[in-house]
Amino acid sequence: MRISVDISLYPLNENYIEPILTFIAKLETNPKLIVKRNSLSTQVFGEFGDVMACLNDEIEAVFDVLPASAFVLKMVGSDRADIVDV
């Protein structure tokens, strides 16, 4: 099953930009995922197991370095990578 995930990361400190960009860059290195950025969040598309395994690893990595961080995730049980917003 392919899924879509909308992710926002909120490092709870003044230096928040670099951890966000690092997190997104790590997601983008996974060849099994489609990652799309916008100014408010990041979307990840792919097979359920691949997406969840990657998110598990990368979210844990963020919490290891910045435990005072919050993630907000919205998930859809279909691949919406090709949907064009109007």
Protein Blocks (a to p, Z undefined) as FASTA:
>chain_A
ZZdddddddddbfblmlmmmmmmmmmmmpmkbccdddfkbccddddfklmmmmmmmmmmm
mmmmmmpbcddddddfbdfklpccZZ
